[in-house]
Amino acid sequence: MTDHPTLTAFARECLQHIPTASKKPEKYRFRNRFTHTLRVMKWCERLLEEVPADSDVVMASAALHDIGYTVSAQDHALHGAIMAENFLREKGYEESFLLNVSDLISRHSDKRLPTEKMSNELIILQDADCLDEIGALTVLWDAMAEGAREEQSYEATLQRIEDSYASITARNRSLKSAYGQALYLERLDVLRRYIEDARYELFL
């Protein structure tokens, strides 16, 4: 049985010195890599309800998937895999388990992998990572970022949200599981409907 609290505590310890989760931290200082990790774990729990997989492997991988950011943002997956493998071995986990977790972490950022070459555990981890901050949270982060500017307006904030929506849809990211894809499209629809409602209320 995986000790999720211990793994989560280790992730917190690793990530406490790199709080910002954005590629542009000056704009998104409130975005936190560890809280992203916690949400990815929750998305994994939701996906596990519909996608059959080894839940212990999935949850351990989710808890540790971003710890490599303490070494390098660009190669965080590979660094994280090594760190996770060493930590799990130190804690006495079985070799097959820790190697599986390490493999998932090393490949979680490669969203170009074809589904047929992925285990359900990796599919869930990748889908969960993609689902975070899509939908209502997109509105929150853009509103908070716009609020940090010297001058704000509803219209400027809405424009930022619309730009985010355009960027997200332009990526046309297809999640690997049917359930993950359904959740992703649902989140995009939440964002689309928010934009329509905001434009209606602003008489735009």
PALUM-99065 format. One record per atom (N, C-alpha, C): residue number from 1; atom name; x, z, y. Coordinates in nm, 2 decimals, decimal comma. Each point is the difference from the previous one (the first is absolute). Example, Ala and Ser with C-alpha at 12.3 -4.5 7.8 and 13.67 -1.06 7.14 Angstrom:
REM PALUM-99065
REC  seba  timi       u       w       v
REC     1     N    1,32    0,78   -0,57
REC     1    CA   -0,09    0,00    0,12
REC     1     C    0,09    0,00    0,12
REC     2     N   -0,04   -0,07    0,11
REC     2    CA    0,09    0,00    0,11
REC     2     C   -0,08    0,08    0,11
//
This chain:
REM PALUM-99065
REC  seba  timi       u       w       v
REC     1     N    0,08    0,00   -0,12
REC     1    CA   -0,08    0,00    0,12
REC     1     C    0,09    0,00    0,13
REC     2     N   -0,03   -0,09    0,09
REC     2    CA    0,08   -0,01    0,12
REC     2     C   -0,03    0,11    0,09
REC     3     N    0,10    0,06    0,06
REC     3    CA   -0,01    0,10    0,10
REC     3     C   -0,01   -0,06    0,14
REC     4     N   -0,13   -0,04    0,03
REC     4    CA   -0,02   -0,07    0,13
REC     4     C    0,05    0,08    0,12
REC     5     N   -0,03    0,13    0,01
REC     5    CA    0,04    0,08    0,12
REC     5     C    0,15    0,00    0,02
REC     6     N    0,08    0,00   -0,11
REC     6    CA    0,14    0,00    0,01
REC     6     C    0,05   -0,13    0,05
REC     7     N   -0,06   -0,11   -0,05
REC     7    CA    0,04   -0,13    0,04
REC     7     C   -0,03   -0,03    0,15
REC     8     N   -0,12    0,05    0,03
REC     8    CA   -0,05   -0,02    0,14
REC     8     C    0,09    0,08    0,10
REC     9     N    0,04    0,12   -0,04
REC     9    CA    0,09    0,09    0,08
REC     9     C    0,13   -0,07    0,02
REC    10     N    0,05   -0,06   -0,11
REC    10    CA    0,13   -0,07    0,01
REC    10     C   -0,01   -0,12    0,10
REC    11     N   -0,11   -0,08   -0,01
REC    11    CA   -0,03   -0,11    0,09
REC    11     C    0,00    0,05    0,14
REC    12     N   -0,07    0,11    0,03
REC    12    CA   -0,01    0,06    0,13
REC    12     C    0,14    0,03    0,05
REC    13     N    0,08    0,07   -0,08
REC    13    CA    0,14    0,03    0,04
REC    13     C    0,08   -0,12    0,03
REC    14     N   -0,01   -0,10   -0,08
REC    14    CA    0,07   -0,13    0,03
REC    14     C   -0,04   -0,06    0,13
REC    15     N   -0,13    0,00    0,02
REC    15    CA   -0,06   -0,08    0,11
REC    15     C   -0,01    0,07    0,14
REC    16     N    0,03    0,13    0,00
REC    16    CA   -0,03    0,08    0,12
REC    16     C    0,09   -0,05    0,12
REC    17     N    0,11   -0,06   -0,03
REC    17    CA    0,09   -0,04    0,11
REC    17     C   -0,03   -0,15    0,05
REC    18     N   -0,09   -0,06   -0,07
REC    18    CA   -0,04   -0,14    0,05
REC    18     C   -0,15    0,00    0,01
REC    19     N   -0,06    0,06    0,10
REC    19    CA   -0,14    0,02    0,02
REC    19     C   -0,08   -0,13    0,02
REC    20     N    0,07   -0,10    0,08
REC    20    CA   -0,08   -0,12    0,03
REC    20     C    0,00   -0,10   -0,11
REC    21     N   -0,12   -0,06   -0,02
REC    21    CA   -0,02   -0,09   -0,11
REC    21     C    0,00   -0,14    0,05
REC    22     N    0,01   -0,03    0,12
REC    22    CA   -0,01   -0,13    0,06
REC    22     C    0,13   -0,07    0,02
REC    23     N    0,00   -0,13   -0,01
REC    23    CA    0,12   -0,07    0,04
REC    23     C    0,03    0,00    0,15
REC    24     N   -0,10    0,05    0,08
REC    24    CA    0,02    0,01    0,14
REC    24     C   -0,04    0,15    0,04
REC    25     N    0,09    0,09   -0,04
REC    25    CA   -0,04    0,14    0,02
REC    25     C   -0,03    0,04    0,14
REC    26     N    0,06   -0,07    0,10
REC    26    CA   -0,03    0,03    0,14
REC    26     C   -0,15   -0,02    0,03
REC    27     N   -0,07   -0,08   -0,07
REC    27    CA   -0,14   -0,03    0,02
REC    27     C   -0,09    0,09   -0,09
REC    28     N    0,05    0,04   -0,11
REC    28    CA   -0,08    0,07   -0,10
REC    28     C    0,06    0,13   -0,05
REC    29     N    0,03    0,09    0,10
REC    29    CA    0,07    0,12   -0,03
REC    29     C   -0,08    0,10   -0,09
REC    30     N   -0,13   -0,02    0,00
REC    30    CA   -0,09    0,09   -0,08
REC    30     C   -0,01   -0,05   -0,14
REC    31     N    0,05   -0,11   -0,04
REC    31    CA    0,00   -0,05   -0,14
REC    31     C    0,11    0,07   -0,08
REC    32     N   -0,04    0,06   -0,11
REC    32    CA    0,09    0,09   -0,07
REC    32     C    0,02   -0,05   -0,15
REC    33     N    0,13   -0,02   -0,04
REC    33    CA    0,02   -0,05   -0,13
REC    33     C   -0,05    0,09   -0,11
REC    34     N    0,01    0,13    0,02
REC    34    CA   -0,05    0,09   -0,11
REC    34     C   -0,15    0,00   -0,01
REC    35     N   -0,07    0,00    0,12
REC    35    CA   -0,15   -0,01   -0,01
REC    35     C   -0,05   -0,13   -0,06
REC    36     N    0,08   -0,11    0,02
REC    36    CA   -0,02   -0,12   -0,06
REC    36     C    0,01    0,02   -0,16
REC    37     N    0,10    0,07   -0,04
REC    37    CA    0,02    0,02   -0,14
REC    37     C   -0,12    0,08   -0,06
REC    38     N   -0,05    0,10    0,07
REC    38    CA   -0,12    0,07   -0,05
REC    38     C   -0,12   -0,09   -0,01
REC    39     N   -0,02   -0,09    0,09
REC    39    CA   -0,12   -0,09    0,00
REC    39     C    0,02   -0,10   -0,12
REC    40     N    0,12   -0,05   -0,02
REC    40    CA    0,03   -0,09   -0,11
REC    40     C   -0,04    0,07   -0,13
REC    41     N    0,03    0,13   -0,01
REC    41    CA   -0,03    0,07   -0,12
REC    41     C   -0,15    0,00   -0,02
REC    42     N   -0,08    0,02    0,11
REC    42    CA   -0,14    0,01   -0,01
REC    42     C   -0,06   -0,14   -0,04
REC    43     N    0,06   -0,11    0,06
REC    43    CA   -0,05   -0,13   -0,04
REC    43     C    0,03   -0,02   -0,15
REC    44     N    0,11    0,05   -0,05
REC    44    CA    0,03   -0,02   -0,14
REC    44     C   -0,11    0,07   -0,08
REC    45     N   -0,04    0,12    0,04
REC    45    CA   -0,10    0,07   -0,07
REC    45     C   -0,13   -0,08   -0,01
REC    46     N   -0,03   -0,06    0,11
REC    46    CA   -0,12   -0,09    0,01
REC    46     C    0,01   -0,12   -0,10
REC    47     N    0,11   -0,06    0,01
REC    47    CA    0,03   -0,12   -0,09
REC    47     C    0,00    0,03   -0,15
REC    48     N    0,05    0,12   -0,03
REC    48    CA    0,01    0,05   -0,14
REC    48     C   -0,14    0,02   -0,06
REC    49     N   -0,10    0,01    0,09
REC    49    CA   -0,14    0,01   -0,05
REC    49     C   -0,05   -0,13   -0,07
REC    50     N    0,06   -0,11    0,04
REC    50    CA   -0,05   -0,13   -0,04
REC    50     C    0,11   -0,08   -0,08
REC    51     N    0,13    0,03    0,02
REC    51    CA    0,10   -0,07   -0,06
REC    51     C    0,07    0,09   -0,11
REC    52     N    0,00   -0,04   -0,12
REC    52    CA    0,07    0,09   -0,11
REC    52     C    0,15    0,00    0,02
REC    53     N    0,06    0,12    0,00
REC    53    CA    0,14    0,01    0,02
REC    53     C    0,04    0,14   -0,03
REC    54     N    0,13    0,02   -0,01
REC    54    CA    0,06    0,14   -0,03
REC    54     C    0,00    0,07    0,14
REC    55     N   -0,10    0,09    0,01
REC    55    CA   -0,01    0,07    0,13
REC    55     C    0,12    0,08    0,04
REC    56     N    0,07    0,06   -0,09
REC    56    CA    0,12    0,08    0,03
REC    56     C    0,10   -0,09    0,06
REC    57     N    0,03   -0,11   -0,06
REC    57    CA    0,10   -0,09    0,05
REC    57     C   -0,04   -0,05    0,14
REC    58     N   -0,13   -0,04    0,02
REC    58    CA   -0,05   -0,05    0,12
REC    58     C    0,02    0,10    0,11
REC    59     N   -0,05    0,12   -0,02
REC    59    CA    0,00    0,10    0,10
REC    59     C    0,15    0,05    0,04
REC    60     N    0,08    0,01   -0,10
REC    60    CA    0,14    0,03    0,03
REC    60     C    0,07   -0,11    0,08
REC    61     N   -0,03   -0,12   -0,03
REC    61    CA    0,06   -0,12    0,07
REC    61     C   -0,06    0,00    0,15
REC    62     N   -0,13    0,03    0,01
REC    62    CA   -0,05    0,01    0,13
REC    62     C    0,06    0,11    0,09
REC    63     N    0,02    0,11   -0,06
REC    63    CA    0,05    0,11    0,08
REC    63     C    0,14   -0,03    0,04
REC    64     N    0,08   -0,07   -0,07
REC    64    CA    0,14   -0,02    0,03
REC    64     C    0,03   -0,14    0,05
REC    65     N   -0,10   -0,09    0,02
REC    65    CA    0,03   -0,14    0,02
REC    65     C    0,07   -0,03    0,13
REC    66     N    0,00    0,08    0,10
REC    66    CA    0,06   -0,03    0,13
REC    66     C    0,12    0,09    0,03
REC    67     N    0,05    0,09   -0,09
REC    67    CA    0,10    0,09    0,03
REC    67     C    0,13   -0,07    0,03
REC    68     N    0,02   -0,13   -0,04
REC    68    CA    0,12   -0,07    0,04
REC    68     C    0,02   -0,03    0,14
REC    69     N   -0,11    0,02    0,08
REC    69    CA    0,02   -0,02    0,15
REC    69     C    0,10    0,10    0,06
REC    70     N    0,03    0,11   -0,07
REC    70    CA    0,10    0,09    0,05
REC    70     C    0,14   -0,07    0,00
REC    71     N    0,02   -0,10   -0,08
REC    71    CA    0,13   -0,07   -0,01
REC    71     C   -0,01   -0,13    0,08
REC    72     N   -0,10   -0,08   -0,02
REC    72    CA   -0,01   -0,14    0,06
REC    72     C   -0,14   -0,04    0,00
REC    73     N   -0,05   -0,05    0,12
REC    73    CA   -0,13   -0,05    0,01
REC    73     C   -0,01   -0,14   -0,08
REC    74     N    0,10   -0,08    0,02
REC    74    CA    0,00   -0,13   -0,06
REC    74     C    0,00    0,00   -0,15
REC    75     N    0,08    0,09   -0,06
REC    75    CA    0,02    0,00   -0,14
REC    75     C   -0,06    0,13   -0,06
REC    76     N   -0,11    0,05    0,06
REC    76    CA   -0,05    0,13   -0,03
REC    76     C   -0,05    0,01   -0,15
REC    77     N   -0,05   -0,11   -0,05
REC    77    CA   -0,06    0,00   -0,14
REC    77     C    0,12    0,02   -0,10
REC    78     N    0,11   -0,07    0,02
REC    78    CA    0,11    0,02   -0,10
REC    78     C    0,06    0,14    0,02
REC    79     N    0,02    0,04    0,12
REC    79    CA    0,06    0,14    0,02
REC    79     C   -0,10    0,10   -0,05
REC    80     N   -0,13   -0,02    0,02
REC    80    CA   -0,10    0,10   -0,05
REC    80     C    0,00    0,01   -0,15
REC    81     N    0,02   -0,12   -0,06
REC    81    CA    0,00    0,00   -0,15
REC    81     C    0,11    0,09   -0,06
REC    82     N    0,12   -0,02    0,06
REC    82    CA    0,11    0,08   -0,04
REC    82     C   -0,02    0,15    0,02
REC    83     N   -0,05    0,03    0,12
REC    83    CA   -0,02    0,14    0,04
REC    83     C   -0,11    0,07   -0,09
REC    84     N   -0,10   -0,08   -0,03
REC    84    CA   -0,11    0,05   -0,09
REC    84     C    0,05    0,02   -0,14
REC    85     N    0,08   -0,09   -0,05
REC    85    CA    0,05    0,01   -0,13
REC    85     C    0,09    0,13   -0,02
REC    86     N    0,08    0,02    0,10
REC    86    CA    0,09    0,11    0,00
REC    86     C   -0,07    0,13    0,01
REC    87     N   -0,10    0,01    0,09
REC    87    CA   -0,08    0,12    0,01
REC    87     C   -0,08    0,03   -0,12
REC    88     N   -0,07   -0,10   -0,06
REC    88    CA   -0,08    0,03   -0,12
REC    88     C    0,09    0,04   -0,12
REC    89     N    0,12   -0,06   -0,01
REC    89    CA    0,09    0,04   -0,11
REC    89     C    0,04    0,14    0,02
REC    90     N    0,03    0,04    0,13
REC    90    CA    0,04    0,14    0,03
REC    90     C   -0,11    0,10   -0,04
REC    91     N   -0,13   -0,05    0,02
REC    91    CA   -0,11    0,09   -0,03
REC    91     C   -0,04    0,00   -0,15
REC    92     N    0,07   -0,08   -0,08
REC    92    CA   -0,02    0,01   -0,14
REC    92     C   -0,11   -0,10   -0,06
REC    93     N   -0,04   -0,10    0,08
REC    93    CA   -0,10   -0,09   -0,05
REC    93     C    0,07   -0,10   -0,11
REC    94     N   -0,09   -0,04   -0,09
REC    94    CA    0,05   -0,09   -0,10
REC    94     C    0,06   -0,13    0,06
REC    95     N    0,10   -0,05   -0,07
REC    95    CA    0,07   -0,12    0,05
REC    95     C   -0,09   -0,12    0,01
REC    96     N   -0,09   -0,02   -0,09
REC    96    CA   -0,09   -0,12    0,01
REC    96     C   -0,09    0,02    0,12
REC    97     N   -0,05    0,12    0,03
REC    97    CA   -0,09    0,02    0,11
REC    97     C    0,08   -0,03    0,13
REC    98     N    0,11    0,06    0,02
REC    98    CA    0,07   -0,01    0,13
REC    98     C    0,05   -0,15    0,02
REC    99     N    0,04   -0,07   -0,11
REC    99    CA    0,04   -0,14    0,02
REC    99     C   -0,12   -0,08    0,04
REC   100     N   -0,12    0,03   -0,06
REC   100    CA   -0,12   -0,07    0,04
REC   100     C   -0,04    0,02    0,15
REC   101     N    0,01    0,12    0,04
REC   101    CA   -0,03    0,04    0,14
REC   101     C    0,10   -0,07    0,09
REC   102     N    0,13    0,00   -0,04
REC   102    CA    0,10   -0,06    0,08
REC   102     C   -0,02   -0,15    0,02
REC   103     N   -0,04   -0,06   -0,11
REC   103    CA   -0,02   -0,15    0,00
REC   103     C   -0,12   -0,03    0,09
REC   104     N   -0,11    0,08    0,00
REC   104    CA   -0,11   -0,03    0,09
REC   104     C    0,04    0,01    0,14
REC   105     N    0,08    0,11    0,03
REC   105    CA    0,04    0,02    0,14
REC   105     C    0,09   -0,12    0,05
REC   106     N    0,09   -0,04   -0,09
REC   106    CA    0,09   -0,11    0,04
REC   106     C   -0,07   -0,13    0,03
REC   107     N   -0,12   -0,02   -0,05
REC   107    CA   -0,08   -0,13    0,01
REC   107     C   -0,12    0,02    0,09
REC   108     N   -0,03    0,12    0,05
REC   108    CA   -0,13    0,01    0,07
REC   108     C   -0,01   -0,08    0,13
REC   109     N    0,11   -0,04    0,06
REC   109    CA   -0,01   -0,07    0,12
REC   109     C    0,00   -0,15   -0,02
REC   110     N    0,03   -0,05   -0,12
REC   110    CA    0,00   -0,14   -0,03
REC   110     C   -0,14   -0,05   -0,03
REC   111     N   -0,07   -0,03    0,11
REC   111    CA   -0,14   -0,04   -0,01
REC   111     C   -0,02   -0,14   -0,05
REC   112     N    0,11   -0,07   -0,02
REC   112    CA    0,00   -0,14   -0,05
REC   112     C    0,00   -0,01   -0,15
REC   113     N    0,01    0,11   -0,07
REC   113    CA    0,01    0,00   -0,14
REC   113     C   -0,13   -0,06   -0,06
REC   114     N    0,00   -0,09   -0,10
REC   114    CA   -0,12   -0,05   -0,06
REC   114     C   -0,07    0,11   -0,08
REC   115     N   -0,13    0,01    0,00
REC   115    CA   -0,07    0,10   -0,07
REC   115     C    0,04    0,01   -0,15
REC   116     N    0,02   -0,11   -0,06
REC   116    CA    0,02   -0,01   -0,15
REC   116     C    0,14    0,07   -0,03
REC   117     N    0,08    0,02    0,09
REC   117    CA    0,13    0,06   -0,02
REC   117     C    0,00    0,15    0,04
REC   118     N   -0,12    0,06    0,03
REC   118    CA   -0,01    0,13    0,05
REC   118     C   -0,08    0,09   -0,10
REC   119     N    0,04    0,12   -0,02
REC   119    CA   -0,08    0,10   -0,07
REC   119     C   -0,12    0,04    0,09
REC   120     N   -0,10    0,06   -0,06
REC   120    CA   -0,11    0,06    0,07
REC   120     C    0,05    0,11    0,10
REC   121     N    0,10    0,07   -0,05
REC   121    CA    0,05    0,11    0,09
REC   121     C    0,06   -0,06    0,13
REC   122     N    0,08   -0,11   -0,02
REC   122    CA    0,06   -0,06    0,12
REC   122     C   -0,11   -0,06    0,09
REC   123     N   -0,10   -0,06   -0,06
REC   123    CA   -0,11   -0,06    0,07
REC   123     C   -0,07    0,10    0,09
REC   124     N   -0,03    0,12   -0,06
REC   124    CA   -0,06    0,11    0,07
REC   124     C    0,08    0,04    0,12
REC   125     N    0,13    0,02   -0,03
REC   125    CA    0,09    0,05    0,11
REC   125     C    0,01   -0,10    0,11
REC   126     N    0,01   -0,12   -0,03
REC   126    CA    0,01   -0,10    0,11
REC   126     C   -0,13   -0,01    0,08
REC   127     N   -0,11    0,00   -0,08
REC   127    CA   -0,13   -0,01    0,07
REC   127     C   -0,03    0,12    0,09
REC   128     N    0,04    0,12   -0,05
REC   128    CA   -0,02    0,12    0,08
REC   128     C    0,08   -0,01    0,13
REC   129     N    0,12   -0,05   -0,01
REC   129    CA    0,09   -0,01    0,11
REC   129     C   -0,06   -0,10    0,11
REC   130     N   -0,06   -0,11   -0,05
REC   130    CA   -0,06   -0,09    0,09
REC   130     C   -0,12    0,04    0,07
REC   131     N   -0,08    0,09   -0,07
REC   131    CA   -0,13    0,05    0,05
REC   131     C    0,02    0,09    0,11
REC   132     N    0,11    0,07    0,02
REC   132    CA    0,01    0,10    0,10
REC   132     C    0,00   -0,06    0,14
REC   133     N   -0,07    0,06    0,09
REC   133    CA   -0,01   -0,04    0,14
REC   133     C   -0,07   -0,13    0,03
REC   134     N   -0,08   -0,04   -0,09
REC   134    CA   -0,08   -0,12    0,02
REC   134     C   -0,15    0,04    0,01
REC   135     N   -0,06   -0,03    0,11
REC   135    CA   -0,14    0,03    0,03
REC   135     C   -0,01    0,10    0,11
REC   136     N   -0,07    0,11   -0,02
REC   136    CA   -0,02    0,10    0,11
REC   136     C    0,13    0,05    0,06
REC   137     N    0,10    0,02   -0,09
REC   137    CA    0,13    0,05    0,05
REC   137     C    0,07   -0,10    0,09
REC   138     N   -0,03   -0,13   -0,02
REC   138    CA    0,06   -0,10    0,09
REC   138     C   -0,05    0,03    0,14
REC   139     N   -0,13    0,03    0,02
REC   139    CA   -0,06    0,03    0,13
REC   139     C    0,07    0,12    0,06
REC   140     N    0,01    0,10   -0,08
REC   140    CA    0,06    0,13    0,05
REC   140     C    0,15   -0,02    0,05
REC   141     N    0,08   -0,07   -0,09
REC   141    CA    0,14   -0,01    0,05
REC   141     C    0,01   -0,09    0,12
REC   142     N   -0,08   -0,11    0,01
REC   142    CA    0,01   -0,08    0,12
REC   142     C   -0,05    0,07    0,13
REC   143     N   -0,11    0,08   -0,02
REC   143    CA   -0,05    0,08    0,11
REC   143     C    0,10    0,10    0,05
REC   144     N    0,06    0,07   -0,10
REC   144    CA    0,10    0,10    0,04
REC   144     C    0,13   -0,06    0,06
REC   145     N    0,04   -0,12   -0,05
REC   145    CA    0,11   -0,07    0,06
REC   145     C   -0,03   -0,04    0,14
REC   146     N   -0,12   -0,06    0,02
REC   146    CA   -0,03   -0,05    0,13
REC   146     C   -0,02    0,12    0,10
REC   147     N   -0,04    0,12   -0,05
REC   147    CA   -0,02    0,11    0,08
REC   147     C    0,13    0,06    0,05
REC   148     N    0,11   -0,04   -0,06
REC   148    CA    0,13    0,05    0,05
REC   148     C    0,06   -0,08    0,11
REC   149     N   -0,07   -0,11    0,04
REC   149    CA    0,04   -0,08    0,11
REC   149     C   -0,04    0,06    0,13
REC   150     N    0,07   -0,04    0,11
REC   150    CA   -0,03    0,06    0,13
REC   150     C   -0,14   -0,04    0,05
REC   151     N   -0,04   -0,12   -0,04
REC   151    CA   -0,14   -0,04    0,04
REC   151     C   -0,07   -0,05   -0,13
REC   152     N   -0,12    0,05   -0,01
REC   152    CA   -0,08   -0,04   -0,12
REC   152     C   -0,14   -0,05    0,05
REC   153     N   -0,06   -0,07   -0,09
REC   153    CA   -0,14   -0,05    0,02
REC   153     C   -0,06   -0,02   -0,14
REC   154     N   -0,13    0,00   -0,01
REC   154    CA   -0,07   -0,03   -0,12
REC   154     C    0,03   -0,15   -0,04
REC   155     N    0,01   -0,09    0,10
REC   155    CA    0,02   -0,14   -0,03
REC   155     C    0,14   -0,02   -0,06
REC   156     N    0,10    0,07    0,06
REC   156    CA    0,14   -0,02   -0,05
REC   156     C    0,01    0,06   -0,14
REC   157     N   -0,07    0,11   -0,03
REC   157    CA    0,01    0,07   -0,13
REC   157     C   -0,07   -0,09   -0,10
REC   158     N   -0,11   -0,06    0,04
REC   158    CA   -0,07   -0,09   -0,10
REC   158     C    0,08   -0,12   -0,03
REC   159     N    0,07   -0,05    0,10
REC   159    CA    0,09   -0,12   -0,02
REC   159     C    0,11    0,03   -0,10
REC   160     N    0,05    0,12    0,01
REC   160    CA    0,11    0,04   -0,09
REC   160     C   -0,06    0,01   -0,14
REC   161     N   -0,12    0,05   -0,02
REC   161    CA   -0,06    0,01   -0,13
REC   161     C   -0,03   -0,14   -0,05
REC   162     N   -0,05   -0,09    0,08
REC   162    CA   -0,03   -0,13   -0,04
REC   162     C    0,13   -0,07   -0,04
REC   163     N    0,11    0,02    0,07
REC   163    CA    0,13   -0,05   -0,04
REC   163     C    0,05    0,05   -0,14
REC   164     N   -0,03    0,13   -0,02
REC   164    CA    0,04    0,06   -0,13
REC   164     C   -0,09   -0,07   -0,12
REC   165     N   -0,13   -0,02    0,03
REC   165    CA   -0,08   -0,06   -0,10
REC   165     C    0,04   -0,14   -0,03
REC   166     N    0,04   -0,08    0,11
REC   166    CA    0,05   -0,13   -0,02
REC   166     C    0,12    0,00   -0,09
REC   167     N    0,09    0,09    0,03
REC   167    CA    0,13    0,01   -0,07
REC   167     C   -0,02    0,03   -0,15
REC   168     N   -0,09    0,10   -0,02
REC   168    CA   -0,03    0,04   -0,14
REC   168     C   -0,07   -0,12   -0,08
REC   169     N   -0,09   -0,06    0,06
REC   169    CA   -0,07   -0,11   -0,07
REC   169     C    0,09   -0,12   -0,02
REC   170     N    0,09   -0,02    0,09
REC   170    CA    0,09   -0,12   -0,01
REC   170     C    0,10    0,02   -0,12
REC   171     N    0,03    0,13   -0,03
REC   171    CA    0,09    0,02   -0,11
REC   171     C   -0,07   -0,04   -0,13
REC   172     N   -0,14    0,00    0,00
REC   172    CA   -0,08   -0,04   -0,12
REC   172     C    0,06    0,07   -0,13
REC   173     N    0,02    0,13    0,01
REC   173    CA    0,06    0,07   -0,11
REC   173     C   -0,11    0,02   -0,11
REC   174     N    0,03   -0,06   -0,12
REC   174    CA   -0,10    0,02   -0,11
REC   174     C    0,06    0,12   -0,08
REC   175     N   -0,08    0,10   -0,01
REC   175    CA    0,04    0,11   -0,09
REC   175     C   -0,02   -0,04   -0,14
REC   176     N    0,08    0,07   -0,09
REC   176    CA    0,02   -0,04   -0,14
REC   176     C   -0,12    0,03   -0,09
REC   177     N   -0,06    0,12    0,03
REC   177    CA   -0,12    0,04   -0,09
REC   177     C   -0,13   -0,05    0,07
REC   178     N   -0,10   -0,02   -0,09
REC   178    CA   -0,13   -0,04    0,06
REC   178     C   -0,06    0,11    0,09
REC   179     N    0,02    0,12   -0,05
REC   179    CA   -0,05    0,11    0,08
REC   179     C    0,07    0,02    0,13
REC   180     N    0,14   -0,02   -0,01
REC   180    CA    0,08    0,01    0,13
REC   180     C   -0,04   -0,10    0,10
REC   181     N   -0,02   -0,13   -0,05
REC   181    CA   -0,04   -0,10    0,09
REC   181     C   -0,14    0,02    0,06
REC   182     N   -0,09    0,06   -0,08
REC   182    CA   -0,13    0,03    0,05
REC   182     C    0,01    0,10    0,11
REC   183     N    0,08    0,11   -0,02
REC   183    CA    0,02    0,10    0,10
REC   183     C    0,07   -0,06    0,13
REC   184     N    0,09   -0,08   -0,02
REC   184    CA    0,07   -0,07    0,11
REC   184     C   -0,09   -0,08    0,09
REC   185     N   -0,08   -0,08   -0,07
REC   185    CA   -0,10   -0,08    0,08
REC   185     C   -0,10    0,08    0,07
REC   186     N   -0,04    0,11   -0,07
REC   186    CA   -0,09    0,10    0,06
REC   186     C    0,05    0,06    0,13
REC   187     N    0,13    0,04   -0,01
REC   187    CA    0,07    0,06    0,12
REC   187     C    0,01   -0,10    0,11
REC   188     N    0,03   -0,13   -0,03
REC   188    CA    0,01   -0,10    0,10
REC   188     C   -0,14   -0,02    0,07
REC   189     N   -0,10    0,01   -0,08
REC   189    CA   -0,14   -0,02    0,05
REC   189     C   -0,04    0,11    0,10
REC   190     N    0,05    0,12   -0,04
REC   190    CA   -0,02    0,12    0,09
REC   190     C    0,06   -0,03    0,14
REC   191     N    0,12   -0,06    0,00
REC   191    CA    0,07   -0,03    0,12
REC   191     C   -0,06   -0,11    0,08
REC   192     N   -0,05   -0,11   -0,08
REC   192    CA   -0,07   -0,11    0,07
REC   192     C   -0,12    0,05    0,07
REC   193     N   -0,08    0,08   -0,08
REC   193    CA   -0,13    0,05    0,06
REC   193     C    0,02    0,09    0,12
REC   194     N    0,11    0,08    0,00
REC   194    CA    0,03    0,08    0,11
REC   194     C    0,03   -0,08    0,13
REC   195     N    0,08   -0,11   -0,02
REC   195    CA    0,03   -0,09    0,11
REC   195     C   -0,13   -0,06    0,06
REC   196     N   -0,08   -0,05   -0,09
REC   196    CA   -0,13   -0,06    0,04
REC   196     C   -0,08    0,10    0,08
REC   197     N   -0,01    0,13   -0,05
REC   197    CA   -0,08    0,10    0,07
REC   197     C    0,06    0,03    0,14
REC   198     N    0,13    0,01    0,00
REC   198    CA    0,07    0,04    0,13
REC   198     C   -0,02   -0,11    0,10
REC   199     N    0,01   -0,13   -0,04
REC   199    CA   -0,02   -0,11    0,09
REC   199     C   -0,14    0,00    0,05
REC   200     N   -0,10    0,04   -0,09
REC   200    CA   -0,14    0,00    0,04
REC   200     C   -0,02    0,11    0,11
REC   201     N    0,06    0,12   -0,02
REC   201    CA   -0,02    0,11    0,09
REC   201     C    0,08   -0,02    0,13
REC   202     N    0,10   -0,08    0,00
REC   202    CA    0,08   -0,03    0,12
REC   202     C   -0,05   -0,12    0,07
REC   203     N   -0,11   -0,06   -0,06
REC   203    CA   -0,06   -0,12    0,06
REC   203     C    0,10   -0,12    0,02
REC   204     N    0,08   -0,01   -0,11
REC   204    CA    0,10   -0,11    0,00
REC   204     C   -0,04   -0,12   -0,07
//
